[in-house]
Amino acid sequence: MSTSIQSLLLSAVQLHQTNQLNAAQDIYRQVLQIDPNEPDALHLLGLLFYQQNIHLPLAQDLIAQSLQIRPSEHFVHANHALVLLRLKDITSARQCMDQALRMGFSDSIVVWNFALELADCGQFDANLHYLHIAAALNPFDALIQWGLAMSELQHGLFEQGWRRHEARWQVNTAKASEFSGPRWIGDESLSGKTILLWPEQGLGDVLQFCRYAPLVQKLAGKVVLQVPRAMHALLARSMPAPMEVLVYEENPQHHYDYQTSLMSLPLACRSFTEAHIPHSSPYLMPDPTKQAQWQSRIHHLMQSTSESKPLKIGIVWAGGFKKEDPSNTKIDPFRSLRLTQFAPLLEVLHTHFFSLQKGAPSKQWQAALDSGWPQARMTDWTSDLHDWDDTAALAANMDLVISCDTSTVHLSAAIGKPTWMLSRLNGCWRWQLNREDSPWYPTLRVFAQTERLNWESVVQRVATELAQLSQSTHVRS
């Protein structure tokens, strides 16, 4: 390598490392004009294109040329694997990554990223395989351990998954330090002791894992459960006495001997098989007065329509978008739909649709009506839903709830309603793999994508099943 090329490459790498990608690209191209077979420039320009997610076929060609000239660099094989995977050449990508590993490649973060992209491609067994390799390369990386835990749980490996899931506290240190005192994960006796249970992650997680609080109450002298304000009325009614249910946002001061997050309770309660998951359904109880009020309101609505006994269907088509939550920002475009994508459901006869959608996506309802959707079969009372207790009471009057993967799925299934969920290809760990049922909710049915971003076939399957349900219900009535 000439001194001039060496100097240019050094400058380009410095620009590349400081994310000045356009300037780095110009210099890599300049080097290749001088020497079209310079392996470092070929490799790094291809890597730069991969990082920008542009010119991927060219990136693959550039890195392949680099390997033809100098095949001994294991990290180049690894980067070649990443590009091939982005191009959906999964077999070749795995061969390249395996070659890199055989040659001594040991960058656990690259292997971890490779595993994550495999999951995005629907290659879940391969995802688990390479996460295990990444964890072996760096056993002390808590983020890798956490990711491996999610994959193990997705595969139904509950004991390994729940134990490894505790690694998240080394990542989310701020949340871990929010509550002082001994953290209980099932090792100590709670007899005569007070334990504080608190919410850790999303609203759906609270609804899913609060089922463990009554189990803990059987072991403890006293249980204090903190929940988000919007869920307080519903959970305070649903939890057995003498459990004390408090509002998390009010930061209530309370004496306790032990504390733990709701999401650590499956480990603490040793839910290592499906048989050990508390299955009682329903375990959340809507307000009977509110439920009766909604029933009366629906009855009057039905009297004003041409059909007296349609299927009453609550729908949610989009998740809650939170800019302050990076993981939510990443997932939401893949789990959420637009209301217009639910159009095939409107073609099913003997149905009436009630919006349960809150937040900014709820504005799509009026837009749909303005575009000609059948107003006589669509009702939006969400302006009267002020908390989860209101939503639970309305959902309790539905014959069926159809939703993308949101907290409303948890709510509907937890009150025992038949619930159909539309799930993205790389679905949440809790719904596991290749199953339409759920170990968490007996009334839940999962309709999962078979192709990334393809909601059309999923909605059509739901519409077909809905038509059969509507027809059988209509005949019986």
ZASEMAR-68926 format. One record per residue (C-alpha): x, y, z; residue in three letters. Coordinates in steps of 0.2 Angstrom, whole numbers, plus 5000, padded with zeros to 4 digits. Layout:
N
[[X, Y, Z], 'Ala']
...
This chain:
477
[[5000, 5000, 5000], 'Met']
[[5007, 5017, 4995], 'Ser']
[[5010, 5031, 5007], 'Thr']
[[4997, 5042, 4999], 'Ser']
[[4983, 5028, 4999], 'Ile']
[[4987, 5024, 5017], 'Gln']
[[4985, 5042, 5022], 'Ser']
[[4969, 5044, 5012], 'Leu']
[[4962, 5028, 5021], 'Leu']
[[4967, 5035, 5038], 'Leu']
[[4957, 5051, 5034], 'Ser']
[[4942, 5041, 5028], 'Ala']
[[4942, 5030, 5043], 'Val']
[[4942, 5045, 5055], 'Gln']
[[4928, 5053, 5046], 'Leu']
[[4918, 5036, 5045], 'His']
[[4921, 5034, 5064], 'Gln']
[[4914, 5051, 5067], 'Thr']
[[4899, 5048, 5057], 'Asn']
[[4904, 5060, 5043], 'Gln']
[[4899, 5047, 5030], 'Leu']
[[4897, 5057, 5014], 'Asn']
[[4915, 5064, 5016], 'Ala']
[[4922, 5047, 5020], 'Ala']
[[4913, 5040, 5005], 'Gln']
[[4921, 5052, 4994], 'Asp']
[[4938, 5047, 5000], 'Ile']
[[4935, 5029, 4999], 'Tyr']
[[4930, 5032, 4980], 'Arg']
[[4946, 5042, 4978], 'Gln']
[[4956, 5028, 4984], 'Val']
[[4947, 5015, 4972], 'Leu']
[[4951, 5027, 4958], 'Gln']
[[4969, 5025, 4962], 'Ile']
[[4969, 5007, 4965], 'Asp']
[[4952, 4998, 4961], 'Pro']
[[4958, 4982, 4971], 'Asn']
[[4962, 4991, 4987], 'Glu']
[[4954, 4978, 4999], 'Pro']
[[4951, 4990, 5014], 'Asp']
[[4943, 5003, 5003], 'Ala']
[[4932, 4990, 4995], 'Leu']
[[4927, 4983, 5012], 'His']
[[4924, 5000, 5021], 'Leu']
[[4914, 5008, 5007], 'Leu']
[[4903, 4992, 5007], 'Gly']
[[4901, 4994, 5025], 'Leu']
[[4897, 5012, 5024], 'Leu']
[[4883, 5008, 5012], 'Phe']
[[4876, 4995, 5023], 'Tyr']
[[4876, 5007, 5038], 'Gln']
[[4866, 5020, 5027], 'Gln']
[[4855, 5006, 5021], 'Asn']
[[4858, 5011, 5003], 'Ile']
[[4866, 5003, 4987], 'His']
[[4865, 4986, 4996], 'Leu']
[[4869, 4975, 4981], 'Pro']
[[4884, 4986, 4977], 'Leu']
[[4889, 4985, 4995], 'Ala']
[[4888, 4966, 4994], 'Gln']
[[4899, 4966, 4978], 'Asp']
[[4912, 4977, 4986], 'Leu']
[[4914, 4967, 5001], 'Ile']
[[4914, 4951, 4991], 'Ala']
[[4928, 4958, 4980], 'Gln']
[[4938, 4963, 4996], 'Ser']
[[4937, 4945, 5002], 'Leu']
[[4943, 4938, 4985], 'Gln']
[[4958, 4949, 4987], 'Ile']
[[4961, 4946, 5005], 'Arg']
[[4950, 4931, 5012], 'Pro']
[[4959, 4930, 5029], 'Ser']
[[4950, 4944, 5038], 'Glu']
[[4936, 4937, 5049], 'His']
[[4928, 4954, 5053], 'Phe']
[[4926, 4956, 5034], 'Val']
[[4917, 4940, 5033], 'His']
[[4906, 4945, 5048], 'Ala']
[[4901, 4962, 5039], 'Asn']
[[4898, 4952, 5023], 'His']
[[4886, 4942, 5033], 'Ala']
[[4876, 4958, 5039], 'Leu']
[[4875, 4964, 5021], 'Val']
[[4869, 4947, 5014], 'Leu']
[[4856, 4946, 5028], 'Leu']
[[4849, 4964, 5024], 'Arg']
[[4847, 4957, 5006], 'Leu']
[[4837, 4943, 5013], 'Lys']
[[4850, 4930, 5007], 'Asp']
[[4849, 4921, 5024], 'Ile']
[[4858, 4905, 5019], 'Thr']
[[4873, 4914, 5013], 'Ser']
[[4873, 4926, 5027], 'Ala']
[[4873, 4912, 5040], 'Arg']
[[4887, 4904, 5030], 'Gln']
[[4898, 4920, 5031], 'Cys']
[[4895, 4923, 5049], 'Met']
[[4899, 4905, 5054], 'Asp']
[[4915, 4906, 5043], 'Gln']
[[4919, 4922, 5053], 'Ala']
[[4916, 4913, 5070], 'Leu']
[[4927, 4898, 5064], 'Arg']
[[4941, 4911, 5060], 'Met']
[[4940, 4918, 5078], 'Gly']
[[4928, 4933, 5076], 'Phe']
[[4923, 4938, 5093], 'Ser']
[[4914, 4954, 5092], 'Asp']
[[4898, 4950, 5102], 'Ser']
[[4889, 4966, 5097], 'Ile']
[[4890, 4962, 5079], 'Val']
[[4884, 4944, 5082], 'Val']
[[4870, 4951, 5093], 'Trp']
[[4865, 4963, 5079], 'Asn']
[[4865, 4949, 5066], 'Phe']
[[4854, 4939, 5078], 'Ala']
[[4841, 4954, 5079], 'Leu']
[[4840, 4956, 5060], 'Glu']
[[4837, 4937, 5059], 'Leu']
[[4822, 4939, 5070], 'Ala']
[[4816, 4954, 5059], 'Asp']
[[4817, 4941, 5044], 'Cys']
[[4806, 4929, 5054], 'Gly']
[[4821, 4917, 5057], 'Gln']
[[4818, 4914, 5076], 'Phe']
[[4827, 4898, 5079], 'Asp']
[[4842, 4906, 5071], 'Ala']
[[4840, 4921, 5081], 'Asn']
[[4841, 4911, 5097], 'Leu']
[[4856, 4902, 5091], 'His']
[[4866, 4917, 5087], 'Tyr']
[[4861, 4926, 5103], 'Leu']
[[4868, 4911, 5113], 'His']
[[4884, 4913, 5103], 'Ile']
[[4884, 4932, 5107], 'Ala']
[[4881, 4928, 5125], 'Ala']
[[4895, 4916, 5126], 'Ala']
[[4907, 4928, 5118], 'Leu']
[[4903, 4941, 5131], 'Asn']
[[4894, 4934, 5146], 'Pro']
[[4894, 4950, 5156], 'Phe']
[[4885, 4960, 5143], 'Asp']
[[4868, 4963, 5151], 'Ala']
[[4860, 4970, 5135], 'Leu']
[[4864, 4953, 5126], 'Ile']
[[4858, 4943, 5141], 'Gln']
[[4842, 4953, 5141], 'Trp']
[[4839, 4950, 5122], 'Gly']
[[4843, 4932, 5124], 'Leu']
[[4830, 4931, 5138], 'Ala']
[[4817, 4938, 5127], 'Met']
[[4821, 4925, 5114], 'Ser']
[[4821, 4911, 5126], 'Glu']
[[4804, 4917, 5133], 'Leu']
[[4797, 4918, 5115], 'Gln']
[[4803, 4900, 5112], 'His']
[[4794, 4894, 5128], 'Gly']
[[4810, 4892, 5138], 'Leu']
[[4802, 4900, 5153], 'Phe']
[[4815, 4895, 5167], 'Glu']
[[4830, 4900, 5157], 'Gln']
[[4821, 4916, 5151], 'Gly']
[[4814, 4922, 5167], 'Trp']
[[4831, 4919, 5176], 'Arg']
[[4840, 4928, 5163], 'Arg']
[[4827, 4942, 5162], 'His']
[[4834, 4949, 5178], 'Glu']
[[4849, 4955, 5168], 'Ala']
[[4838, 4970, 5163], 'Arg']
[[4842, 4979, 5179], 'Trp']
[[4860, 4981, 5174], 'Gln']
[[4854, 4990, 5159], 'Val']
[[4839, 5000, 5166], 'Asn']
[[4849, 5006, 5181], 'Thr']
[[4838, 5021, 5185], 'Ala']
[[4822, 5010, 5186], 'Lys']
[[4831, 4998, 5197], 'Ala']
[[4836, 5011, 5209], 'Ser']
[[4819, 5019, 5210], 'Glu']
[[4814, 5008, 5225], 'Phe']
[[4826, 5004, 5239], 'Ser']
[[4826, 4989, 5250], 'Gly']
[[4828, 4970, 5247], 'Pro']
[[4821, 4965, 5231], 'Arg']
[[4811, 4948, 5232], 'Trp']
[[4813, 4935, 5218], 'Ile']
[[4805, 4921, 5227], 'Gly']
[[4820, 4915, 5238], 'Asp']
[[4815, 4923, 5255], 'Glu']
[[4799, 4919, 5266], 'Ser']
[[4786, 4932, 5265], 'Leu']
[[4777, 4926, 5280], 'Ser']
[[4772, 4941, 5291], 'Gly']
[[4781, 4953, 5279], 'Lys']
[[4775, 4967, 5269], 'Thr']
[[4780, 4967, 5250], 'Ile']
[[4778, 4982, 5238], 'Leu']
[[4774, 4977, 5220], 'Leu']
[[4777, 4991, 5207], 'Trp']
[[4775, 4993, 5188], 'Pro']
[[4790, 4993, 5178], 'Glu']
[[4787, 4994, 5159], 'Gln']
[[4771, 4997, 5149], 'Gly']
[[4753, 4997, 5153], 'Leu']
[[4750, 4980, 5145], 'Gly']
[[4763, 4973, 5156], 'Asp']
[[4754, 4979, 5171], 'Val']
[[4738, 4971, 5165], 'Leu']
[[4747, 4955, 5161], 'Gln']
[[4757, 4953, 5177], 'Phe']
[[4745, 4960, 5190], 'Cys']
[[4738, 4942, 5190], 'Arg']
[[4752, 4937, 5201], 'Tyr']
[[4748, 4949, 5215], 'Ala']
[[4735, 4937, 5223], 'Pro']
[[4747, 4923, 5223], 'Leu']
[[4760, 4934, 5232], 'Val']
[[4746, 4939, 5244], 'Gln']
[[4744, 4921, 5249], 'Lys']
[[4763, 4920, 5254], 'Leu']
[[4764, 4937, 5262], 'Ala']
[[4758, 4946, 5278], 'Gly']
[[4753, 4961, 5267], 'Lys']
[[4754, 4966, 5249], 'Val']
[[4755, 4984, 5243], 'Val']
[[4752, 4986, 5224], 'Leu']
[[4757, 5002, 5215], 'Gln']
[[4748, 5004, 5198], 'Val']
[[4747, 5019, 5185], 'Pro']
[[4733, 5031, 5189], 'Arg']
[[4723, 5027, 5174], 'Ala']
[[4722, 5009, 5180], 'Met']
[[4719, 5012, 5198], 'His']
[[4700, 5010, 5199], 'Ala']
[[4700, 4994, 5189], 'Leu']
[[4714, 4986, 5198], 'Leu']
[[4708, 4992, 5216], 'Ala']
[[4691, 4983, 5212], 'Arg']
[[4699, 4967, 5205], 'Ser']
[[4712, 4963, 5218], 'Met']
[[4707, 4953, 5233], 'Pro']
[[4706, 4961, 5250], 'Ala']
[[4716, 4966, 5260], 'Pro']
[[4728, 4970, 5247], 'Met']
[[4732, 4989, 5246], 'Glu']
[[4732, 4997, 5229], 'Val']
[[4740, 5014, 5227], 'Leu']
[[4743, 5026, 5213], 'Val']
[[4761, 5024, 5207], 'Tyr']
[[4762, 5043, 5200], 'Glu']
[[4758, 5049, 5218], 'Glu']
[[4774, 5041, 5224], 'Asn']
[[4766, 5035, 5240], 'Pro']
[[4777, 5032, 5255], 'Gln']
[[4774, 5015, 5263], 'His']
[[4784, 5004, 5274], 'His']
[[4789, 4987, 5267], 'Tyr']
[[4801, 4973, 5270], 'Asp']
[[4803, 4968, 5252], 'Tyr']
[[4800, 4975, 5235], 'Gln']
[[4799, 4969, 5217], 'Thr']
[[4793, 4973, 5200], 'Ser']
[[4778, 4965, 5193], 'Leu']
[[4788, 4958, 5178], 'Met']
[[4799, 4949, 5191], 'Ser']
[[4784, 4940, 5198], 'Leu']
[[4785, 4925, 5185], 'Pro']
[[4802, 4921, 5191], 'Leu']
[[4798, 4924, 5210], 'Ala']
[[4782, 4913, 5208], 'Cys']
[[4792, 4900, 5198], 'Arg']
[[4781, 4900, 5182], 'Ser']
[[4793, 4889, 5173], 'Phe']
[[4780, 4880, 5163], 'Thr']
[[4763, 4885, 5156], 'Glu']
[[4754, 4875, 5169], 'Ala']
[[4762, 4887, 5182], 'His']
[[4755, 4902, 5174], 'Ile']
[[4739, 4909, 5184], 'Pro']
[[4725, 4905, 5171], 'His']
[[4710, 4911, 5180], 'Ser']
[[4699, 4921, 5168], 'Ser']
[[4693, 4934, 5170], 'Pro']
[[4704, 4941, 5183], 'Tyr']
[[4700, 4959, 5181], 'Leu']
[[4682, 4965, 5185], 'Met']
[[4674, 4980, 5176], 'Pro']
[[4663, 4991, 5186], 'Asp']
[[4645, 4983, 5185], 'Pro']
[[4637, 5000, 5186], 'Thr']
[[4647, 5007, 5172], 'Lys']
[[4645, 4991, 5162], 'Gln']
[[4626, 4992, 5164], 'Ala']
[[4626, 5010, 5158], 'Gln']
[[4635, 5006, 5143], 'Trp']
[[4623, 4991, 5140], 'Gln']
[[4608, 5003, 5141], 'Ser']
[[4617, 5015, 5129], 'Arg']
[[4621, 5001, 5116], 'Ile']
[[4603, 4995, 5118], 'His']
[[4596, 5012, 5113], 'His']
[[4608, 5013, 5099], 'Leu']
[[4603, 4996, 5092], 'Met']
[[4585, 5001, 5092], 'Gln']
[[4589, 5016, 5080], 'Ser']
[[4598, 5005, 5068], 'Thr']
[[4590, 4993, 5055], 'Ser']
[[4598, 4977, 5063], 'Glu']
[[4593, 4973, 5081], 'Ser']
[[4606, 4960, 5085], 'Lys']
[[4623, 4963, 5076], 'Pro']
[[4639, 4957, 5082], 'Leu']
[[4646, 4970, 5093], 'Lys']
[[4665, 4972, 5089], 'Ile']
[[4677, 4984, 5098], 'Gly']
[[4692, 4988, 5087], 'Ile']
[[4709, 4996, 5090], 'Val']
[[4721, 4998, 5075], 'Trp']
[[4736, 5007, 5082], 'Ala']
[[4747, 5007, 5097], 'Gly']
[[4751, 5021, 5108], 'Gly']
[[4766, 5031, 5101], 'Phe']
[[4778, 5038, 5114], 'Lys']
[[4793, 5048, 5108], 'Lys']
[[4801, 5047, 5124], 'Glu']
[[4802, 5028, 5123], 'Asp']
[[4815, 5022, 5110], 'Pro']
[[4809, 5004, 5110], 'Ser']
[[4791, 5009, 5107], 'Asn']
[[4797, 5021, 5093], 'Thr']
[[4805, 5007, 5084], 'Lys']
[[4791, 4994, 5086], 'Ile']
[[4776, 5005, 5083], 'Asp']
[[4777, 5006, 5064], 'Pro']
[[4777, 4987, 5063], 'Phe']
[[4763, 4984, 5075], 'Arg']
[[4751, 4997, 5070], 'Ser']
[[4739, 4999, 5056], 'Leu']
[[4729, 5012, 5048], 'Arg']
[[4710, 5011, 5051], 'Leu']
[[4708, 5010, 5032], 'Thr']
[[4717, 4993, 5032], 'Gln']
[[4702, 4987, 5042], 'Phe']
[[4690, 4990, 5028], 'Ala']
[[4688, 4971, 5024], 'Pro']
[[4680, 4969, 5041], 'Leu']
[[4666, 4982, 5036], 'Leu']
[[4661, 4970, 5022], 'Glu']
[[4655, 4957, 5035], 'Val']
[[4637, 4958, 5037], 'Leu']
[[4627, 4958, 5054], 'His']
[[4641, 4968, 5063], 'Thr']
[[4643, 4984, 5072], 'His']
[[4660, 4992, 5076], 'Phe']
[[4664, 5002, 5091], 'Phe']
[[4680, 5011, 5092], 'Ser']
[[4691, 5008, 5107], 'Leu']
[[4705, 5018, 5100], 'Gln']
[[4713, 5032, 5110], 'Lys']
[[4727, 5044, 5106], 'Gly']
[[4731, 5052, 5089], 'Ala']
[[4726, 5038, 5078], 'Pro']
[[4708, 5040, 5084], 'Ser']
[[4706, 5054, 5072], 'Lys']
[[4706, 5042, 5058], 'Gln']
[[4688, 5037, 5063], 'Trp']
[[4680, 5053, 5057], 'Gln']
[[4691, 5053, 5041], 'Ala']
[[4684, 5036, 5037], 'Ala']
[[4666, 5042, 5040], 'Leu']
[[4670, 5057, 5029], 'Asp']
[[4676, 5045, 5015], 'Ser']
[[4660, 5036, 5015], 'Gly']
[[4662, 5022, 5028], 'Trp']
[[4645, 5016, 5034], 'Pro']
[[4641, 5027, 5049], 'Gln']
[[4626, 5017, 5054], 'Ala']
[[4637, 5003, 5058], 'Arg']
[[4651, 5013, 5067], 'Met']
[[4651, 5021, 5084], 'Thr']
[[4664, 5031, 5092], 'Asp']
[[4661, 5035, 5111], 'Trp']
[[4679, 5036, 5115], 'Thr']
[[4678, 5054, 5121], 'Ser']
[[4668, 5046, 5136], 'Asp']
[[4683, 5034, 5140], 'Leu']
[[4693, 5043, 5154], 'His']
[[4702, 5028, 5161], 'Asp']
[[4704, 5010, 5160], 'Trp']
[[4689, 5007, 5171], 'Asp']
[[4678, 5016, 5158], 'Asp']
[[4686, 5006, 5143], 'Thr']
[[4684, 4989, 5153], 'Ala']
[[4666, 4993, 5156], 'Ala']
[[4663, 4996, 5137], 'Leu']
[[4673, 4982, 5131], 'Ala']
[[4663, 4970, 5143], 'Ala']
[[4648, 4974, 5132], 'Asn']
[[4657, 4968, 5116], 'Met']
[[4655, 4951, 5108], 'Asp']
[[4672, 4952, 5102], 'Leu']
[[4687, 4964, 5102], 'Val']
[[4699, 4965, 5087], 'Ile']
[[4715, 4974, 5090], 'Ser']
[[4733, 4975, 5085], 'Cys']
[[4746, 4971, 5099], 'Asp']
[[4742, 4985, 5112], 'Thr']
[[4737, 4985, 5130], 'Ser']
[[4719, 4984, 5125], 'Thr']
[[4722, 4966, 5120], 'Val']
[[4727, 4963, 5138], 'His']
[[4713, 4972, 5145], 'Leu']
[[4700, 4963, 5134], 'Ser']
[[4707, 4946, 5137], 'Ala']
[[4709, 4949, 5156], 'Ala']
[[4691, 4953, 5158], 'Ile']
[[4687, 4937, 5148], 'Gly']
[[4681, 4944, 5132], 'Lys']
[[4685, 4934, 5115], 'Pro']
[[4699, 4944, 5108], 'Thr']
[[4708, 4943, 5091], 'Trp']
[[4725, 4951, 5090], 'Met']
[[4734, 4955, 5074], 'Leu']
[[4752, 4953, 5077], 'Ser']
[[4768, 4958, 5067], 'Arg']
[[4780, 4945, 5060], 'Leu']
[[4793, 4948, 5073], 'Asn']
[[4780, 4948, 5087], 'Gly']
[[4782, 4951, 5105], 'Cys']
[[4790, 4937, 5115], 'Trp']
[[4774, 4934, 5125], 'Arg']
[[4764, 4927, 5111], 'Trp']
[[4778, 4914, 5107], 'Gln']
[[4780, 4906, 5090], 'Leu']
[[4768, 4897, 5078], 'Asn']
[[4753, 4897, 5089], 'Arg']
[[4736, 4905, 5088], 'Glu']
[[4732, 4903, 5106], 'Asp']
[[4741, 4910, 5121], 'Ser']
[[4747, 4903, 5138], 'Pro']
[[4742, 4919, 5146], 'Trp']
[[4724, 4922, 5140], 'Tyr']
[[4712, 4908, 5136], 'Pro']
[[4701, 4919, 5126], 'Thr']
[[4714, 4926, 5115], 'Leu']
[[4717, 4921, 5097], 'Arg']
[[4733, 4927, 5088], 'Val']
[[4733, 4931, 5069], 'Phe']
[[4751, 4934, 5065], 'Ala']
[[4759, 4940, 5049], 'Gln']
[[4768, 4928, 5038], 'Thr']
[[4777, 4942, 5029], 'Glu']
[[4784, 4958, 5036], 'Arg']
[[4773, 4973, 5034], 'Leu']
[[4760, 4963, 5025], 'Asn']
[[4744, 4966, 5034], 'Trp']
[[4733, 4963, 5020], 'Glu']
[[4733, 4944, 5021], 'Ser']
[[4731, 4945, 5040], 'Val']
[[4716, 4957, 5039], 'Val']
[[4708, 4945, 5026], 'Gln']
[[4710, 4930, 5037], 'Arg']
[[4702, 4940, 5051], 'Val']
[[4688, 4945, 5039], 'Ala']
[[4685, 4927, 5034], 'Thr']
[[4684, 4921, 5052], 'Glu']
[[4673, 4936, 5057], 'Leu']
[[4661, 4932, 5042], 'Ala']
[[4659, 4914, 5048], 'Gln']
[[4656, 4919, 5066], 'Leu']
[[4644, 4932, 5061], 'Ser']
[[4634, 4920, 5050], 'Gln']
[[4633, 4907, 5064], 'Ser']
[[4628, 4920, 5077], 'Thr']
[[4615, 4927, 5065], 'His']
[[4608, 4910, 5062], 'Val']
[[4606, 4906, 5080], 'Arg']
[[4598, 4922, 5084], 'Ser']
